[in-house]
Every structure is written in structure tokens, then in C-alpha cells.
Amino acid sequence: MGRLGERVQVVVTGVPQLDRSLAELGAKVQRRVARRAARQGAKVVKRVARSKAPVDKGLLRSALVVRAGKSRPGAVVVKVEVGKRDQLVAASGDDFYYPASTEYGRKAPTKGKRAGRGERVPGLHWLRRAKDEAESQATAAMWADFKVGLASAIAEARK
């Protein structure tokens, strides 16, 4: 099964003063400042996703987390995702993964107590809508935190 999530990518290029400021810092400090700013943006998306998530027992809303992803040189990855697949599947009592089925849709069961005719149950796309709605706010939060973090890191490096 694929990942449950939407991607927001922010690329900043062509700002000479920013390039000079970053050059004063080591790679480790650059990553720390960028990761912290990315987490602030992800928290904005998480807050909106919580408000958009469908509620049955409330497990889906409480399972949303912000996690660091696998970063590569020159990039920091932070994700908003649903944690603990086994808890959500076991708690729902269903044999399908509830977060993915609510986001993308699923085929209705054809046997058992919830038997249907196997029709397609459409997805609600709550996570995609949350990402789209919060994208500009998340970018603003990331940029604001990045500027503050960069200024404090530069001041600390010059001491």
C-alpha cells in the first residue's frame, strides 16, 4: 500500500543575502534551522487536518503526528502522517486500513456482517483538502520560523 499523505515542497533560491547568511553556518546548523522551520509548517497542516479528519471514534484525529522523514543532502523532510497502523486497524474492528480508506476510498465488503455488493466507497480526501487549505499558512509559518532561527543561529555563531 502506498503512503497516506500529501506533499508540500518549498524551495527558496536566488536570495543572495540568504545564501551569504547560510554560508556563515555549518551544514549541521543549517539542517537544524530548516528542520525546525519545516516542523512549524507541518504543525499548521496537522492542525487543519485534525479539523478535517472524519470522526467515528476519534482515533484518526488523535493518531495524526508530525515526523521527520528521510532527509537527503540539501533537503529536509518533515511529514504529517497517521501513526500506528496496527492500533487503528485493531481498534476499528475492520480488516481494512481506516485512514487510507477514508482518504482514497475503498471497495465495500462483499461478505460478513457489513456485506454489500462490492460497490466503490469514494474517498473523502480530507488530508489533501487540509494540505491545500493550509499550504499558504504553513509556508508563512515556516518562513517566519526560518528567519528567526537563522538570525539566532548567526548571532550565536558570531559570539
N, C-alpha and C positions, 0 to 999 in steps of 0.2 A: 504494500500500500504506500502511496506517496505521502509526502509530508503535508500536514494540515497547517497552512499558513499562507500569508501574502507577503510580498517583498516590497520594501521601501528602500530605495537607494538614493543617497545624497552624495554627490561628487562636487567638490569645490576645487576649481582650477583657475589659474590666471589672476590671482590676487598677490601681487608682488610683496606687499608688506607681510601678508600671512606666510608666504614662503620664507621670507627672511626671519620672521619670528620662530617658525618651526625649525629652521636651520640651527638656531641657538640651542635647541633642546636635543637630547639624545632620543634614539628611536623608542626606548622603553617609556620615557616620559610622554612622547607623542602618542603612543598607543594608549597610555593610561588616560590622558586627557580626552582622546577621541572615544574611548570605550565608555567613559563616564558620561559624556555628552550623548552618545548613542543610547545609553540606558535611560536617560531622561526623556528622550523622544519616544522610546519604546513604552515607557510608563504612561505616556499620554495615549498611545494606541491601546494599551491594555485597559485603561480606564473606560474608553469608549467601547471597546469590545465587551467588557463586562456588562455595560448597559444594553448592548445589542444581543447578547447571548440568549438563546431560548432557555426558559426555566421549566424544569419538570420537578426535580428535587433540589435544585440549586448547586449540584455537584460541578456542573460545567463552569459556572461563573467562578466558583471557588478554586477550580483547578487551573485557571489561567496564570501563567508565570512569565517573567522576563528572564531569559537565559542568554549567556554568551554563546555564540556559535563558534565554529572553527574558523579562525581568522587566517588570512594569508598575508604575505608581505604587502604593505601599503593599504590594507583594508582591515576594518574592524567589523565583526558580525555580531549583532545582538538581535534576538528573536523574541516575539511574543508567541507562546505556544501553550497547548494544553498538556499538562503533565500527567504522569502515572496512568498510562493506558489500562493496565490491569485493574486498577481501582475503579475506573469509570465503567469498564465492561462488566465487572463483577457486581458493582453496585446497581447498575441499571437492570440487571437480570436478563438482558438481551444478548444474543450471540453476535451482534454487530457493534462496531466502534461508534458510539453515540456522537462524539464531536465531529467526526468525519461525515457521518450520515446526515447530520443537521446542516453541515456546511455545503456538501456536494450533492446530497440526495442519495437514495438507495432504492433497491428493488424490494417491494413488500414481501414478507414471508409467504410461502405457499403451503406450509403445514404447521401444525401446532396450534396453540391457543389464540395466536394472533393471525390466523390463516386469512389470506386474501387470494387474489388471483394473480399475484406476482406483478402488479402494476408498479410503475416507477413512482416513487415518492420524491417530489422535487426538493432540491436543497434550498435552504433559507439564505445562504451566502452572508451570514451575519459577520463573519470575520473580514471578508472582503469589503463589506459596507463600512465596517468600523475603520479599516485601514484607509479607505477612500475619504471618509469623513474627517479623520484625524490627521491626515497627511500634512496639511499646511501648519497645523498647531504643533505637530511633532517636530517638523523641520525648524520651526521658530524656537521651540524649547531646546532642541539640540544646538542650534546656533548660539543661543544666549548662554547656555552652559559651557559651550566650547570656548567662547570669548572670555568668560570669567575664569575657566580652568587654565586657559592659555596664559592669561595675564598673571595669574598667581604662580604658575609654573615658571614663567620668565623671571618674575620678581624673586622667586626662591633660588633660581639658578644664578642670578646676579649677586646674591649675597656672598 
